[in-house]
Amino acid sequence: MFSISALHVRCGFAVLFALIAFVDCATGCPAETADERWKSNQLESVAKAITNAETESERLEFVARQEWLRNWKPGKMPPAPVDAPDVTQRVVEPDLEELTKPMSVKPEIWRQMIGLQRRLREIDTMDQRKPNLREVVKLTRQLDQLLSDQLPDSMQVLSHPLGWMLAHARYRYGRALAYRELPDVRDKWPIVKVEQHDERLSRAYERLVELTDGKRVEFILLDDRMLRRSGQRGRALQLLELNREAIEPKWYLKKRRDLLKELGWEPPHLEAAKLYREAGYDD
């Protein structure tokens, strides 16, 4: 007959409890989902890319991707904000007809500006922009040029209503040029001189940024587009999320979905596409 020491008893219980915990976890603990495994793998890959980045721009791009991935909870992606867009954050395009004509601008030129704005408000809309894009490009360029040439320098600042008129005109022009790059638009109106188009769009955007001295919520979708077309999709996604309260719900949901697809991030892309459909939108 042999005796069992207290140490043996304690060790036996420890092994028993460990086995019970293992069985319980194997049968009842929530296992890591496929999407969570994908996220972990992607974060590991992005961390390596940050370490190996050769330029500061490249590093910032991967840092932006890392930040978005860390914030994403599979199955819990947020919808568009209920109260978006927050119009209190925006300065709307002034109505030229309600502004005082500068003394240096001839009456016929002022009337021409008013006519251009009036026509653009009819055709440069969500529904009418694509079918009227040739005219939109032409008229936005004319209005931008007239305002730039005719307004005194003292009025080409955001502290003056006409400065905001000029900013919105430059945004309209840049947006119209960016629309030319959409696949369904290019099919009907091919961009023959690609380098010339790139130069025009880049210059239009530069002139807007020069006037606004950086990013403004009113023009955030063009800022986002320019990042996206330069391959900085992580930073475009980051910018989109930071300004989600100021963006129309359809555009926020659509651009988030499209950016995730372009990044090749299938699990969050599928979730974003589902939220876009559930919101009642289609392409």
ABEGO torsion letter per residue (X at the ends): XBBBBAAAAAAAAAAAAAAAAAAAAAAABBBBBAAAAAAAAAAAAAAAAAAABABAAAAAAAAAAAAAAAABBBGABBBBBAAOBBAAABBBBBBAAABBBBAABBAAAAAAAAAAAAAAAAABBAAAAAAAAAAAAAAAAAAAAAAAAABBAAABBAABAAAAAAAAAAAAAAAAAAAAABAAAAAABBBABAAAAAAAAAAAAAAAAAAAGEBBAAAAAAAAAAAAAAGBAAAAAAAAAAAAAABBAAAAAAAAAAAAAAAGBAAAAAAAAAAAAAAGBBX
